[in-house]
Amino acid sequence: MLIFSYFPLIWKFSTIILIHKPNKNKNEASSYRPISLLLVLAKLFEKILLLRIRSVTQPKYVIKYINKMLFSIHLKFRSIVCY
């Protein structure tokens, strides 16, 4: 899924359940709390995506990435200067 940058349309739909708030009038719309239920596959995909994002954005990974990026820029600069 991540390779294709594709999130299936069916996973974007949810079932909405209304939960009555205690001590509120059942005839008023504001007396209910909406809860949306997603498909299990959509929730799993979100969790996997979150883990990947966190692994990249944690400080030790960010430092490694920046060092790698700077090193590659340095090599490109040296190759340009040498010619």
Phi and psi restraints in degrees (range 20) as a CNS / XPLOR table:
assign (resid 1 and name C) (resid 2 and name N)
       (resid 2 and name CA) (resid 2 and name C) 1.0 -67.8 20.0 2
assign (resid 2 and name N) (resid 2 and name CA)
       (resid 2 and name C) (resid 3 and name N) 1.0 -32.3 20.0 2
assign (resid 2 and name C) (resid 3 and name N)
       (resid 3 and name CA) (resid 3 and name C) 1.0 -62.6 20.0 2
assign (resid 3 and name N) (resid 3 and name CA)
       (resid 3 and name C) (resid 4 and name N) 1.0 -39.6 20.0 2
assign (resid 3 and name C) (resid 4 and name N)
       (resid 4 and name CA) (resid 4 and name C) 1.0 -90.7 20.0 2
assign (resid 4 and name N) (resid 4 and name CA)
       (resid 4 and name C) (resid 5 and name N) 1.0 -2.6 20.0 2
assign (resid 4 and name C) (resid 5 and name N)
       (resid 5 and name CA) (resid 5 and name C) 1.0 52.2 20.0 2
assign (resid 5 and name N) (resid 5 and name CA)
       (resid 5 and name C) (resid 6 and name N) 1.0 48.3 20.0 2
assign (resid 5 and name C) (resid 6 and name N)
       (resid 6 and name CA) (resid 6 and name C) 1.0 -127.8 20.0 2
assign (resid 6 and name N) (resid 6 and name CA)
       (resid 6 and name C) (resid 7 and name N) 1.0 129.2 20.0 2
assign (resid 6 and name C) (resid 7 and name N)
       (resid 7 and name CA) (resid 7 and name C) 1.0 -120.9 20.0 2
assign (resid 7 and name N) (resid 7 and name CA)
       (resid 7 and name C) (resid 8 and name N) 1.0 111.3 20.0 2
assign (resid 7 and name C) (resid 8 and name N)
       (resid 8 and name CA) (resid 8 and name C) 1.0 -53.9 20.0 2
assign (resid 8 and name N) (resid 8 and name CA)
       (resid 8 and name C) (resid 9 and name N) 1.0 138.8 20.0 2
assign (resid 8 and name C) (resid 9 and name N)
       (resid 9 and name CA) (resid 9 and name C) 1.0 -58.5 20.0 2
assign (resid 9 and name N) (resid 9 and name CA)
       (resid 9 and name C) (resid 10 and name N) 1.0 -39.3 20.0 2
assign (resid 9 and name C) (resid 10 and name N)
       (resid 10 and name CA) (resid 10 and name C) 1.0 -63.2 20.0 2
assign (resid 10 and name N) (resid 10 and name CA)
       (resid 10 and name C) (resid 11 and name N) 1.0 -27.8 20.0 2
assign (resid 10 and name C) (resid 11 and name N)
       (resid 11 and name CA) (resid 11 and name C) 1.0 -73.0 20.0 2
assign (resid 11 and name N) (resid 11 and name CA)
       (resid 11 and name C) (resid 12 and name N) 1.0 -15.2 20.0 2
assign (resid 11 and name C) (resid 12 and name N)
       (resid 12 and name CA) (resid 12 and name C) 1.0 -83.5 20.0 2
assign (resid 12 and name N) (resid 12 and name CA)
       (resid 12 and name C) (resid 13 and name N) 1.0 -11.1 20.0 2
assign (resid 12 and name C) (resid 13 and name N)
       (resid 13 and name CA) (resid 13 and name C) 1.0 -88.2 20.0 2
assign (resid 13 and name N) (resid 13 and name CA)
       (resid 13 and name C) (resid 14 and name N) 1.0 150.7 20.0 2
assign (resid 13 and name C) (resid 14 and name N)
       (resid 14 and name CA) (resid 14 and name C) 1.0 -139.6 20.0 2
assign (resid 14 and name N) (resid 14 and name CA)
       (resid 14 and name C) (resid 15 and name N) 1.0 161.8 20.0 2
assign (resid 14 and name C) (resid 15 and name N)
       (resid 15 and name CA) (resid 15 and name C) 1.0 -100.5 20.0 2
assign (resid 15 and name N) (resid 15 and name CA)
       (resid 15 and name C) (resid 16 and name N) 1.0 128.5 20.0 2
assign (resid 15 and name C) (resid 16 and name N)
       (resid 16 and name CA) (resid 16 and name C) 1.0 -102.1 20.0 2
assign (resid 16 and name N) (resid 16 and name CA)
       (resid 16 and name C) (resid 17 and name N) 1.0 127.6 20.0 2
assign (resid 16 and name C) (resid 17 and name N)
       (resid 17 and name CA) (resid 17 and name C) 1.0 -117.2 20.0 2
assign (resid 17 and name N) (resid 17 and name CA)
       (resid 17 and name C) (resid 18 and name N) 1.0 136.2 20.0 2
assign (resid 17 and name C) (resid 18 and name N)
       (resid 18 and name CA) (resid 18 and name C) 1.0 -98.4 20.0 2
assign (resid 18 and name N) (resid 18 and name CA)
       (resid 18 and name C) (resid 19 and name N) 1.0 127.2 20.0 2
assign (resid 18 and name C) (resid 19 and name N)
       (resid 19 and name CA) (resid 19 and name C) 1.0 -108.4 20.0 2
assign (resid 19 and name N) (resid 19 and name CA)
       (resid 19 and name C) (resid 20 and name N) 1.0 127.3 20.0 2
assign (resid 19 and name C) (resid 20 and name N)
       (resid 20 and name CA) (resid 20 and name C) 1.0 -72.4 20.0 2
assign (resid 20 and name N) (resid 20 and name CA)
       (resid 20 and name C) (resid 21 and name N) 1.0 133.0 20.0 2
assign (resid 20 and name C) (resid 21 and name N)
       (resid 21 and name CA) (resid 21 and name C) 1.0 -78.7 20.0 2
assign (resid 21 and name N) (resid 21 and name CA)
       (resid 21 and name C) (resid 22 and name N) 1.0 139.4 20.0 2
assign (resid 21 and name C) (resid 22 and name N)
       (resid 22 and name CA) (resid 22 and name C) 1.0 -64.9 20.0 2
assign (resid 22 and name N) (resid 22 and name CA)
       (resid 22 and name C) (resid 23 and name N) 1.0 146.7 20.0 2
assign (resid 22 and name C) (resid 23 and name N)
       (resid 23 and name CA) (resid 23 and name C) 1.0 61.5 20.0 2
assign (resid 23 and name N) (resid 23 and name CA)
       (resid 23 and name C) (resid 24 and name N) 1.0 29.4 20.0 2
assign (resid 23 and name C) (resid 24 and name N)
       (resid 24 and name CA) (resid 24 and name C) 1.0 -120.5 20.0 2
assign (resid 24 and name N) (resid 24 and name CA)
       (resid 24 and name C) (resid 25 and name N) 1.0 156.4 20.0 2
assign (resid 24 and name C) (resid 25 and name N)
       (resid 25 and name CA) (resid 25 and name C) 1.0 -70.5 20.0 2
assign (resid 25 and name N) (resid 25 and name CA)
       (resid 25 and name C) (resid 26 and name N) 1.0 126.3 20.0 2
assign (resid 25 and name C) (resid 26 and name N)
       (resid 26 and name CA) (resid 26 and name C) 1.0 -70.8 20.0 2
assign (resid 26 and name N) (resid 26 and name CA)
       (resid 26 and name C) (resid 27 and name N) 1.0 -12.0 20.0 2
assign (resid 26 and name C) (resid 27 and name N)
       (resid 27 and name CA) (resid 27 and name C) 1.0 -88.9 20.0 2
assign (resid 27 and name N) (resid 27 and name CA)
       (resid 27 and name C) (resid 28 and name N) 1.0 -7.7 20.0 2
assign (resid 27 and name C) (resid 28 and name N)
       (resid 28 and name CA) (resid 28 and name C) 1.0 -101.8 20.0 2
assign (resid 28 and name N) (resid 28 and name CA)
       (resid 28 and name C) (resid 29 and name N) 1.0 140.3 20.0 2
assign (resid 28 and name C) (resid 29 and name N)
       (resid 29 and name CA) (resid 29 and name C) 1.0 -66.4 20.0 2
assign (resid 29 and name N) (resid 29 and name CA)
       (resid 29 and name C) (resid 30 and name N) 1.0 -31.2 20.0 2
assign (resid 29 and name C) (resid 30 and name N)
       (resid 30 and name CA) (resid 30 and name C) 1.0 -73.3 20.0 2
assign (resid 30 and name N) (resid 30 and name CA)
       (resid 30 and name C) (resid 31 and name N) 1.0 -4.0 20.0 2
assign (resid 30 and name C) (resid 31 and name N)
       (resid 31 and name CA) (resid 31 and name C) 1.0 -86.1 20.0 2
assign (resid 31 and name N) (resid 31 and name CA)
       (resid 31 and name C) (resid 32 and name N) 1.0 2.7 20.0 2
assign (resid 31 and name C) (resid 32 and name N)
       (resid 32 and name CA) (resid 32 and name C) 1.0 -121.2 20.0 2
assign (resid 32 and name N) (resid 32 and name CA)
       (resid 32 and name C) (resid 33 and name N) 1.0 145.0 20.0 2
assign (resid 32 and name C) (resid 33 and name N)
       (resid 33 and name CA) (resid 33 and name C) 1.0 -108.2 20.0 2
assign (resid 33 and name N) (resid 33 and name CA)
       (resid 33 and name C) (resid 34 and name N) 1.0 120.7 20.0 2
assign (resid 33 and name C) (resid 34 and name N)
       (resid 34 and name CA) (resid 34 and name C) 1.0 -80.2 20.0 2
assign (resid 34 and name N) (resid 34 and name CA)
       (resid 34 and name C) (resid 35 and name N) 1.0 135.2 20.0 2
assign (resid 34 and name C) (resid 35 and name N)
       (resid 35 and name CA) (resid 35 and name C) 1.0 -123.8 20.0 2
assign (resid 35 and name N) (resid 35 and name CA)
       (resid 35 and name C) (resid 36 and name N) 1.0 127.7 20.0 2
assign (resid 35 and name C) (resid 36 and name N)
       (resid 36 and name CA) (resid 36 and name C) 1.0 -103.9 20.0 2
assign (resid 36 and name N) (resid 36 and name CA)
       (resid 36 and name C) (resid 37 and name N) 1.0 132.8 20.0 2
assign (resid 36 and name C) (resid 37 and name N)
       (resid 37 and name CA) (resid 37 and name C) 1.0 -106.2 20.0 2
assign (resid 37 and name N) (resid 37 and name CA)
       (resid 37 and name C) (resid 38 and name N) 1.0 120.4 20.0 2
assign (resid 37 and name C) (resid 38 and name N)
       (resid 38 and name CA) (resid 38 and name C) 1.0 -94.1 20.0 2
assign (resid 38 and name N) (resid 38 and name CA)
       (resid 38 and name C) (resid 39 and name N) 1.0 163.5 20.0 2
assign (resid 38 and name C) (resid 39 and name N)
       (resid 39 and name CA) (resid 39 and name C) 1.0 -67.7 20.0 2
assign (resid 39 and name N) (resid 39 and name CA)
       (resid 39 and name C) (resid 40 and name N) 1.0 149.8 20.0 2
assign (resid 39 and name C) (resid 40 and name N)
       (resid 40 and name CA) (resid 40 and name C) 1.0 -61.3 20.0 2
assign (resid 40 and name N) (resid 40 and name CA)
       (resid 40 and name C) (resid 41 and name N) 1.0 -41.6 20.0 2
assign (resid 40 and name C) (resid 41 and name N)
       (resid 41 and name CA) (resid 41 and name C) 1.0 -62.7 20.0 2
assign (resid 41 and name N) (resid 41 and name CA)
       (resid 41 and name C) (resid 42 and name N) 1.0 -37.3 20.0 2
assign (resid 41 and name C) (resid 42 and name N)
       (resid 42 and name CA) (resid 42 and name C) 1.0 -65.9 20.0 2
assign (resid 42 and name N) (resid 42 and name CA)
       (resid 42 and name C) (resid 43 and name N) 1.0 -41.2 20.0 2
assign (resid 42 and name C) (resid 43 and name N)
       (resid 43 and name CA) (resid 43 and name C) 1.0 -66.4 20.0 2
assign (resid 43 and name N) (resid 43 and name CA)
       (resid 43 and name C) (resid 44 and name N) 1.0 -40.2 20.0 2
assign (resid 43 and name C) (resid 44 and name N)
       (resid 44 and name CA) (resid 44 and name C) 1.0 -63.4 20.0 2
assign (resid 44 and name N) (resid 44 and name CA)
       (resid 44 and name C) (resid 45 and name N) 1.0 -42.9 20.0 2
assign (resid 44 and name C) (resid 45 and name N)
       (resid 45 and name CA) (resid 45 and name C) 1.0 -61.1 20.0 2
assign (resid 45 and name N) (resid 45 and name CA)
       (resid 45 and name C) (resid 46 and name N) 1.0 -42.5 20.0 2
assign (resid 45 and name C) (resid 46 and name N)
       (resid 46 and name CA) (resid 46 and name C) 1.0 -62.7 20.0 2
assign (resid 46 and name N) (resid 46 and name CA)
       (resid 46 and name C) (resid 47 and name N) 1.0 -40.6 20.0 2
assign (resid 46 and name C) (resid 47 and name N)
       (resid 47 and name CA) (resid 47 and name C) 1.0 -64.6 20.0 2
assign (resid 47 and name N) (resid 47 and name CA)
       (resid 47 and name C) (resid 48 and name N) 1.0 -43.5 20.0 2
assign (resid 47 and name C) (resid 48 and name N)
       (resid 48 and name CA) (resid 48 and name C) 1.0 -64.0 20.0 2
assign (resid 48 and name N) (resid 48 and name CA)
       (resid 48 and name C) (resid 49 and name N) 1.0 -43.3 20.0 2
assign (resid 48 and name C) (resid 49 and name N)
       (resid 49 and name CA) (resid 49 and name C) 1.0 -62.5 20.0 2
assign (resid 49 and name N) (resid 49 and name CA)
       (resid 49 and name C) (resid 50 and name N) 1.0 -41.7 20.0 2
assign (resid 49 and name C) (resid 50 and name N)
       (resid 50 and name CA) (resid 50 and name C) 1.0 -62.5 20.0 2
assign (resid 50 and name N) (resid 50 and name CA)
       (resid 50 and name C) (resid 51 and name N) 1.0 -42.0 20.0 2
assign (resid 50 and name C) (resid 51 and name N)
       (resid 51 and name CA) (resid 51 and name C) 1.0 -62.1 20.0 2
assign (resid 51 and name N) (resid 51 and name CA)
       (resid 51 and name C) (resid 52 and name N) 1.0 -40.7 20.0 2
assign (resid 51 and name C) (resid 52 and name N)
       (resid 52 and name CA) (resid 52 and name C) 1.0 -66.3 20.0 2
assign (resid 52 and name N) (resid 52 and name CA)
       (resid 52 and name C) (resid 53 and name N) 1.0 -41.6 20.0 2
assign (resid 52 and name C) (resid 53 and name N)
       (resid 53 and name CA) (resid 53 and name C) 1.0 -65.0 20.0 2
assign (resid 53 and name N) (resid 53 and name CA)
       (resid 53 and name C) (resid 54 and name N) 1.0 -44.1 20.0 2
assign (resid 53 and name C) (resid 54 and name N)
       (resid 54 and name CA) (resid 54 and name C) 1.0 -62.6 20.0 2
assign (resid 54 and name N) (resid 54 and name CA)
       (resid 54 and name C) (resid 55 and name N) 1.0 -39.6 20.0 2
assign (resid 54 and name C) (resid 55 and name N)
       (resid 55 and name CA) (resid 55 and name C) 1.0 -64.6 20.0 2
assign (resid 55 and name N) (resid 55 and name CA)
       (resid 55 and name C) (resid 56 and name N) 1.0 -30.0 20.0 2
assign (resid 55 and name C) (resid 56 and name N)
       (resid 56 and name CA) (resid 56 and name C) 1.0 -81.7 20.0 2
assign (resid 56 and name N) (resid 56 and name CA)
       (resid 56 and name C) (resid 57 and name N) 1.0 -34.1 20.0 2
assign (resid 56 and name C) (resid 57 and name N)
       (resid 57 and name CA) (resid 57 and name C) 1.0 -92.1 20.0 2
assign (resid 57 and name N) (resid 57 and name CA)
       (resid 57 and name C) (resid 58 and name N) 1.0 -4.2 20.0 2
assign (resid 57 and name C) (resid 58 and name N)
       (resid 58 and name CA) (resid 58 and name C) 1.0 -69.0 20.0 2
assign (resid 58 and name N) (resid 58 and name CA)
       (resid 58 and name C) (resid 59 and name N) 1.0 147.3 20.0 2
assign (resid 58 and name C) (resid 59 and name N)
       (resid 59 and name CA) (resid 59 and name C) 1.0 -52.4 20.0 2
assign (resid 59 and name N) (resid 59 and name CA)
       (resid 59 and name C) (resid 60 and name N) 1.0 -44.4 20.0 2
assign (resid 59 and name C) (resid 60 and name N)
       (resid 60 and name CA) (resid 60 and name C) 1.0 -65.4 20.0 2
assign (resid 60 and name N) (resid 60 and name CA)
       (resid 60 and name C) (resid 61 and name N) 1.0 -33.8 20.0 2
assign (resid 60 and name C) (resid 61 and name N)
       (resid 61 and name CA) (resid 61 and name C) 1.0 -74.5 20.0 2
assign (resid 61 and name N) (resid 61 and name CA)
       (resid 61 and name C) (resid 62 and name N) 1.0 -35.2 20.0 2
assign (resid 61 and name C) (resid 62 and name N)
       (resid 62 and name CA) (resid 62 and name C) 1.0 -65.3 20.0 2
assign (resid 62 and name N) (resid 62 and name CA)
       (resid 62 and name C) (resid 63 and name N) 1.0 -42.1 20.0 2
assign (resid 62 and name C) (resid 63 and name N)
       (resid 63 and name CA) (resid 63 and name C) 1.0 -63.7 20.0 2
assign (resid 63 and name N) (resid 63 and name CA)
       (resid 63 and name C) (resid 64 and name N) 1.0 -44.1 20.0 2
assign (resid 63 and name C) (resid 64 and name N)
       (resid 64 and name CA) (resid 64 and name C) 1.0 -60.3 20.0 2
assign (resid 64 and name N) (resid 64 and name CA)
       (resid 64 and name C) (resid 65 and name N) 1.0 -43.1 20.0 2
assign (resid 64 and name C) (resid 65 and name N)
       (resid 65 and name CA) (resid 65 and name C) 1.0 -64.7 20.0 2
assign (resid 65 and name N) (resid 65 and name CA)
       (resid 65 and name C) (resid 66 and name N) 1.0 -43.8 20.0 2
assign (resid 65 and name C) (resid 66 and name N)
       (resid 66 and name CA) (resid 66 and name C) 1.0 -64.1 20.0 2
assign (resid 66 and name N) (resid 66 and name CA)
       (resid 66 and name C) (resid 67 and name N) 1.0 -43.3 20.0 2
assign (resid 66 and name C) (resid 67 and name N)
       (resid 67 and name CA) (resid 67 and name C) 1.0 -61.5 20.0 2
assign (resid 67 and name N) (resid 67 and name CA)
       (resid 67 and name C) (resid 68 and name N) 1.0 -43.5 20.0 2
assign (resid 67 and name C) (resid 68 and name N)
       (resid 68 and name CA) (resid 68 and name C) 1.0 -63.0 20.0 2
assign (resid 68 and name N) (resid 68 and name CA)
       (resid 68 and name C) (resid 69 and name N) 1.0 -42.2 20.0 2
assign (resid 68 and name C) (resid 69 and name N)
       (resid 69 and name CA) (resid 69 and name C) 1.0 -65.3 20.0 2
assign (resid 69 and name N) (resid 69 and name CA)
       (resid 69 and name C) (resid 70 and name N) 1.0 -44.2 20.0 2
assign (resid 69 and name C) (resid 70 and name N)
       (resid 70 and name CA) (resid 70 and name C) 1.0 -64.5 20.0 2
assign (resid 70 and name N) (resid 70 and name CA)
       (resid 70 and name C) (resid 71 and name N) 1.0 -39.8 20.0 2
assign (resid 70 and name C) (resid 71 and name N)
       (resid 71 and name CA) (resid 71 and name C) 1.0 -62.8 20.0 2
assign (resid 71 and name N) (resid 71 and name CA)
       (resid 71 and name C) (resid 72 and name N) 1.0 -42.9 20.0 2
assign (resid 71 and name C) (resid 72 and name N)
       (resid 72 and name CA) (resid 72 and name C) 1.0 -67.0 20.0 2
assign (resid 72 and name N) (resid 72 and name CA)
       (resid 72 and name C) (resid 73 and name N) 1.0 -36.3 20.0 2
assign (resid 72 and name C) (resid 73 and name N)
       (resid 73 and name CA) (resid 73 and name C) 1.0 -65.1 20.0 2
assign (resid 73 and name N) (resid 73 and name CA)
       (resid 73 and name C) (resid 74 and name N) 1.0 -40.8 20.0 2
assign (resid 73 and name C) (resid 74 and name N)
       (resid 74 and name CA) (resid 74 and name C) 1.0 -61.6 20.0 2
assign (resid 74 and name N) (resid 74 and name CA)
       (resid 74 and name C) (resid 75 and name N) 1.0 -44.7 20.0 2
assign (resid 74 and name C) (resid 75 and name N)
       (resid 75 and name CA) (resid 75 and name C) 1.0 -63.2 20.0 2
assign (resid 75 and name N) (resid 75 and name CA)
       (resid 75 and name C) (resid 76 and name N) 1.0 -40.4 20.0 2
assign (resid 75 and name C) (resid 76 and name N)
       (resid 76 and name CA) (resid 76 and name C) 1.0 -65.1 20.0 2
assign (resid 76 and name N) (resid 76 and name CA)
       (resid 76 and name C) (resid 77 and name N) 1.0 -40.0 20.0 2
assign (resid 76 and name C) (resid 77 and name N)
       (resid 77 and name CA) (resid 77 and name C) 1.0 -64.5 20.0 2
assign (resid 77 and name N) (resid 77 and name CA)
       (resid 77 and name C) (resid 78 and name N) 1.0 -43.9 20.0 2
assign (resid 77 and name C) (resid 78 and name N)
       (resid 78 and name CA) (resid 78 and name C) 1.0 -62.3 20.0 2
assign (resid 78 and name N) (resid 78 and name CA)
       (resid 78 and name C) (resid 79 and name N) 1.0 -40.2 20.0 2
assign (resid 78 and name C) (resid 79 and name N)
       (resid 79 and name CA) (resid 79 and name C) 1.0 -67.8 20.0 2
assign (resid 79 and name N) (resid 79 and name CA)
       (resid 79 and name C) (resid 80 and name N) 1.0 -33.0 20.0 2
assign (resid 79 and name C) (resid 80 and name N)
       (resid 80 and name CA) (resid 80 and name C) 1.0 -70.7 20.0 2
assign (resid 80 and name N) (resid 80 and name CA)
       (resid 80 and name C) (resid 81 and name N) 1.0 -43.0 20.0 2
assign (resid 80 and name C) (resid 81 and name N)
       (resid 81 and name CA) (resid 81 and name C) 1.0 -68.1 20.0 2
assign (resid 81 and name N) (resid 81 and name CA)
       (resid 81 and name C) (resid 82 and name N) 1.0 -35.8 20.0 2
assign (resid 81 and name C) (resid 82 and name N)
       (resid 82 and name CA) (resid 82 and name C) 1.0 -66.6 20.0 2
assign (resid 82 and name N) (resid 82 and name CA)
       (resid 82 and name C) (resid 83 and name N) 1.0 -28.7 20.0 2
